[in-house]
Amino acid sequence: IRTPGYPLFLLPFVFFTRSAVPIVLVQHLLAALLAVAVFLVAERWSGSRTIAIAAALLFAFDPPTIHYANKVLSETLFTVAFFATFLGVAGARTFKGAIVAGLAAGALVLIRPVALLWFVIAAFYFAITGRRRLVASFTICALLLPIAWGVRNRIEAGAFTIASIAGTNMLMYRAAGALAIM
């Protein structure tokens, strides 16, 4: 039903404990480390310590970031992975860099399917920044993991899809009353 990225992240926690507390603590640690990373990247790219502090504080005190770090949901892991992928795309200058960035973009989809078309933006970025030769290798690698997961779902569930949770969510949490009335 769901993509495997976040469940794989949860696996070590489930192995050792049934408590959500360690998961939440690690997610808060990831968010704090991401605030530091935002500071470092903003300082390097802007050359201004003031801008870097402002960027890090905006992220650190972002209410949704704090809220979702308190829940066992994929948002925090996705945000960290997205930031790392963004940096990978921005820094990719070789085929190896494009391949790694493409695989990271594909892995994003396995954490949160909403990232499915992000590779298009990244490929466009490669094209407009004079790295057209990297577009194909990046795109192929970005599609590799989601297509493999879709093939797996076709074999296991009979449908080529990334995630089939939408129908379950509709039935269980949104439309059950409307369906009952109908």
Disulfide bonds with the S-S distance in Angstrom:
none
